């Protein structure tokens, strides 16, 4: 099923309340590939998470995340790009990130 491509300015959060804000940790290896004038993000890009609400309960909060899936047909520099429905895993909580807001023009499979 096609999904919208993620870009560096997309709103990505962890699953806790309040949700932590996730951001890519490294610049896109292909900065010329853009959607809505923002660089896309590829599957190999790790994310950092700040503000995870799990810390309020005294448990270790989400700190980093790695993407497990990406597009199967759309790649940048031979690396799958991330889609709005790509799957991730956060450390140390083993929960997932979710994409709440992204560009709405370019879809990939």
N, C-alpha and C positions, 0 to 999 in steps of 0.2 A: 504494500500500500504506500503510495507516495506521501512524503512528509515535507514540511518546510525546512530549508537549510538553516542551521544555526550560524550565527555570526558573533563576533566578539562582544557586541553590545546587547545580546539577548539576555533576558531575565531568566536565570537558572537558579533554583533553590533546592535545599535539602528537604526531607520529609517531616521535619520536626516543627514544633510550635514554640516560639516563633521560628520561622524557617531561616536558615543561614543563607547568605548570598554567596553563590559560587561564581568564580571568575577564572578564565584560562590563565595558567602560570607562565606560559611562554608565548612569544609572538608567533603568529601563523607562519609556517615555513614557506607559504606561497602568498605573500601580501598583495600580489596583484589580482588574486581571485577574490572578488567582492560581491556582496549582495546588499542592496540599499546603501551603497557607498561605505560598507563596513566589511573588513576581512572576514572570511568564513573561518570555521574552526574544524580541524581534522580529528579523527578518532584517536590519534596518538597523543593529543594534547592533554596533559593533566590539569586538573582544576584545584584551586584552594577554596576553602569555605570559611567564611567569617560570620559570627553571630548566631550559630546554631543554638536553638533553645534547649537542647538536651543538657547543656552545661548548667542550667538553672536547677536541675534535679540532682546535681552532683555527679552525674555520669560523664564520661569523656564525650565531648561533642564531635560532630563531623568536622574533620580537618582537611582532608583531601579527597579527591574522587578521580577515578579512571573510567573511561568509556569502554564498554564491552562490545558494543555494536555500532556500526555506522552504515552509511549508504552502501548498497551492493553494486550499484551501477555508476555512481557519481564519485569521481576521485579527483584530488588535486595533488599533483606530484606523485602519483601512484598510491596515495593514502586516501582511504574512504573519508568523505566529509561527514560531519555530524548532522543528523536530522532531528527534528523536534521530538520524535518518538524513540531516539536512540537510547539504549540501556546503559546505565552506569552503576558503579558501586562505590560507596563512600567508605573511608577508613577513619576511625576504627569501628564504626557502627554497623557496617554491612547493609546499609539502606541505600536507596537510589536517589539520584537527582531528578528533578522534573523541570521541563522548560515551560515557563509560564507566558513569556512574551518573546516573539521573534518576528522577523520580517515576514510579510505575507505575499511575496511575489514569486519566489523561486522555490519549486518543489523538486525533490529527488527521490530516487528509489534505491 
